[in-house]
Amino acid sequence: MVKKLLGRVRSRFNVAAAEVGDLDARAHARLGFTAVGSDRDIVRGVLERVIDFVEEQYLGEVVDEELEVEHYGS
């Protein structure tokens, strides 16, 4: 189920997606998504839509979310 969800997210939003923690847990999954771009607001918007999409799939309860946008370079 997790692999299928990650594949859907990757293809729909053109982001990197992976199970990033609790790999041995069967009752829950910790997922990570990342996007790269030159416009901070666009990257944030994409990641917010990813979160909304995951919640809309009703595969389980989203217990916590953290969104961080970092800027590198000049």
Biotite code that builds the C-alpha atoms (Angstrom):
import biotite.structure as struc

atoms = struc.array([
    struc.Atom([0.000, 0.000, 0.000], chain_id="A", res_id=1, res_name="MET", atom_name="CA", element="C"),
    struc.Atom([2.823, 2.432, 0.861], chain_id="A", res_id=2, res_name="VAL", atom_name="CA", element="C"),
    struc.Atom([4.724, 1.774, -2.377], chain_id="A", res_id=3, res_name="LYS", atom_name="CA", element="C"),
    struc.Atom([1.584, 2.355, -4.416], chain_id="A", res_id=4, res_name="LYS", atom_name="CA", element="C"),
    struc.Atom([0.885, 5.665, -2.651], chain_id="A", res_id=5, res_name="LEU", atom_name="CA", element="C"),
    struc.Atom([4.478, 6.832, -3.119], chain_id="A", res_id=6, res_name="LEU", atom_name="CA", element="C"),
    struc.Atom([4.289, 5.990, -6.828], chain_id="A", res_id=7, res_name="GLY", atom_name="CA", element="C"),
    struc.Atom([1.067, 7.972, -7.223], chain_id="A", res_id=8, res_name="ARG", atom_name="CA", element="C"),
    struc.Atom([2.564, 10.982, -5.474], chain_id="A", res_id=9, res_name="VAL", atom_name="CA", element="C"),
    struc.Atom([5.752, 10.836, -7.574], chain_id="A", res_id=10, res_name="ARG", atom_name="CA", element="C"),
    struc.Atom([3.910, 10.677, -10.864], chain_id="A", res_id=11, res_name="SER", atom_name="CA", element="C"),
    struc.Atom([1.269, 13.277, -10.016], chain_id="A", res_id=12, res_name="ARG", atom_name="CA", element="C"),
    struc.Atom([3.501, 15.938, -8.448], chain_id="A", res_id=13, res_name="PHE", atom_name="CA", element="C"),
    struc.Atom([7.002, 15.279, -9.845], chain_id="A", res_id=14, res_name="ASN", atom_name="CA", element="C"),
    struc.Atom([8.552, 15.068, -6.379], chain_id="A", res_id=15, res_name="VAL", atom_name="CA", element="C"),
    struc.Atom([10.892, 12.628, -4.702], chain_id="A", res_id=16, res_name="ALA", atom_name="CA", element="C"),
    struc.Atom([9.026, 10.374, -2.272], chain_id="A", res_id=17, res_name="ALA", atom_name="CA", element="C"),
    struc.Atom([10.226, 7.657, 0.088], chain_id="A", res_id=18, res_name="ALA", atom_name="CA", element="C"),
    struc.Atom([9.465, 5.797, 3.271], chain_id="A", res_id=19, res_name="GLU", atom_name="CA", element="C"),
    struc.Atom([11.984, 7.433, 5.587], chain_id="A", res_id=20, res_name="VAL", atom_name="CA", element="C"),
    struc.Atom([11.496, 5.878, 8.994], chain_id="A", res_id=21, res_name="GLY", atom_name="CA", element="C"),
    struc.Atom([9.909, 3.092, 10.986], chain_id="A", res_id=22, res_name="ASP", atom_name="CA", element="C"),
    struc.Atom([10.623, 0.703, 8.117], chain_id="A", res_id=23, res_name="LEU", atom_name="CA", element="C"),
    struc.Atom([9.877, -2.386, 10.198], chain_id="A", res_id=24, res_name="ASP", atom_name="CA", element="C"),
    struc.Atom([6.557, -1.085, 11.526], chain_id="A", res_id=25, res_name="ALA", atom_name="CA", element="C"),
    struc.Atom([3.461, -2.657, 10.048], chain_id="A", res_id=26, res_name="ARG", atom_name="CA", element="C"),
    struc.Atom([0.883, -0.412, 11.687], chain_id="A", res_id=27, res_name="ALA", atom_name="CA", element="C"),
    struc.Atom([2.254, 2.902, 10.449], chain_id="A", res_id=28, res_name="HIS", atom_name="CA", element="C"),
    struc.Atom([4.629, 4.501, 7.968], chain_id="A", res_id=29, res_name="ALA", atom_name="CA", element="C"),
    struc.Atom([6.766, 7.612, 7.998], chain_id="A", res_id=30, res_name="ARG", atom_name="CA", element="C"),
    struc.Atom([6.939, 9.207, 4.566], chain_id="A", res_id=31, res_name="LEU", atom_name="CA", element="C"),
    struc.Atom([9.130, 11.972, 3.182], chain_id="A", res_id=32, res_name="GLY", atom_name="CA", element="C"),
    struc.Atom([8.617, 14.137, 0.112], chain_id="A", res_id=33, res_name="PHE", atom_name="CA", element="C"),
    struc.Atom([10.923, 16.674, -1.457], chain_id="A", res_id=34, res_name="THR", atom_name="CA", element="C"),
    struc.Atom([10.727, 19.132, -4.320], chain_id="A", res_id=35, res_name="ALA", atom_name="CA", element="C"),
    struc.Atom([13.353, 21.401, -5.843], chain_id="A", res_id=36, res_name="VAL", atom_name="CA", element="C"),
    struc.Atom([12.702, 24.673, -7.607], chain_id="A", res_id=37, res_name="GLY", atom_name="CA", element="C"),
    struc.Atom([13.739, 28.274, -7.988], chain_id="A", res_id=38, res_name="SER", atom_name="CA", element="C"),
    struc.Atom([10.586, 29.779, -6.454], chain_id="A", res_id=39, res_name="ASP", atom_name="CA", element="C"),
    struc.Atom([10.019, 29.199, -2.747], chain_id="A", res_id=40, res_name="ARG", atom_name="CA", element="C"),
    struc.Atom([6.247, 29.768, -2.964], chain_id="A", res_id=41, res_name="ASP", atom_name="CA", element="C"),
    struc.Atom([5.835, 27.274, -5.797], chain_id="A", res_id=42, res_name="ILE", atom_name="CA", element="C"),
    struc.Atom([7.827, 24.599, -3.946], chain_id="A", res_id=43, res_name="VAL", atom_name="CA", element="C"),
    struc.Atom([5.777, 25.200, -0.781], chain_id="A", res_id=44, res_name="ARG", atom_name="CA", element="C"),
    struc.Atom([2.557, 25.000, -2.806], chain_id="A", res_id=45, res_name="GLY", atom_name="CA", element="C"),
    struc.Atom([3.556, 21.695, -4.385], chain_id="A", res_id=46, res_name="VAL", atom_name="CA", element="C"),
    struc.Atom([4.397, 20.175, -1.008], chain_id="A", res_id=47, res_name="LEU", atom_name="CA", element="C"),
    struc.Atom([1.123, 21.434, 0.493], chain_id="A", res_id=48, res_name="GLU", atom_name="CA", element="C"),
    struc.Atom([-0.780, 19.795, -2.377], chain_id="A", res_id=49, res_name="ARG", atom_name="CA", element="C"),
    struc.Atom([1.138, 16.560, -1.761], chain_id="A", res_id=50, res_name="VAL", atom_name="CA", element="C"),
    struc.Atom([0.030, 16.591, 1.884], chain_id="A", res_id=51, res_name="ILE", atom_name="CA", element="C"),
    struc.Atom([-3.577, 17.247, 0.848], chain_id="A", res_id=52, res_name="ASP", atom_name="CA", element="C"),
    struc.Atom([-3.426, 14.428, -1.707], chain_id="A", res_id=53, res_name="PHE", atom_name="CA", element="C"),
    struc.Atom([-2.081, 11.933, 0.833], chain_id="A", res_id=54, res_name="VAL", atom_name="CA", element="C"),
    struc.Atom([-4.825, 12.870, 3.291], chain_id="A", res_id=55, res_name="GLU", atom_name="CA", element="C"),
    struc.Atom([-7.491, 12.532, 0.569], chain_id="A", res_id=56, res_name="GLU", atom_name="CA", element="C"),
    struc.Atom([-6.448, 8.929, -0.147], chain_id="A", res_id=57, res_name="GLN", atom_name="CA", element="C"),
    struc.Atom([-7.973, 7.831, 3.198], chain_id="A", res_id=58, res_name="TYR", atom_name="CA", element="C"),
    struc.Atom([-5.373, 5.104, 3.670], chain_id="A", res_id=59, res_name="LEU", atom_name="CA", element="C"),
    struc.Atom([-4.908, 6.041, 7.295], chain_id="A", res_id=60, res_name="GLY", atom_name="CA", element="C"),
    struc.Atom([-4.763, 8.960, 9.647], chain_id="A", res_id=61, res_name="GLU", atom_name="CA", element="C"),
    struc.Atom([-2.081, 11.595, 9.076], chain_id="A", res_id=62, res_name="VAL", atom_name="CA", element="C"),
    struc.Atom([-0.835, 12.037, 12.624], chain_id="A", res_id=63, res_name="VAL", atom_name="CA", element="C"),
    struc.Atom([1.775, 14.716, 12.071], chain_id="A", res_id=64, res_name="ASP", atom_name="CA", element="C"),
    struc.Atom([3.206, 16.759, 9.251], chain_id="A", res_id=65, res_name="GLU", atom_name="CA", element="C"),
    struc.Atom([6.175, 19.066, 8.962], chain_id="A", res_id=66, res_name="GLU", atom_name="CA", element="C"),
    struc.Atom([6.845, 21.275, 5.969], chain_id="A", res_id=67, res_name="LEU", atom_name="CA", element="C"),
    struc.Atom([10.179, 22.997, 5.629], chain_id="A", res_id=68, res_name="GLU", atom_name="CA", element="C"),
    struc.Atom([11.457, 25.036, 2.693], chain_id="A", res_id=69, res_name="VAL", atom_name="CA", element="C"),
    struc.Atom([15.169, 25.784, 2.561], chain_id="A", res_id=70, res_name="GLU", atom_name="CA", element="C"),
    struc.Atom([16.961, 28.287, 0.380], chain_id="A", res_id=71, res_name="HIS", atom_name="CA", element="C"),
    struc.Atom([20.495, 27.718, -0.909], chain_id="A", res_id=72, res_name="TYR", atom_name="CA", element="C"),
    struc.Atom([22.698, 30.045, -2.882], chain_id="A", res_id=73, res_name="GLY", atom_name="CA", element="C"),
    struc.Atom([22.517, 33.742, -3.539], chain_id="A", res_id=74, res_name="SER", atom_name="CA", element="C"),
])
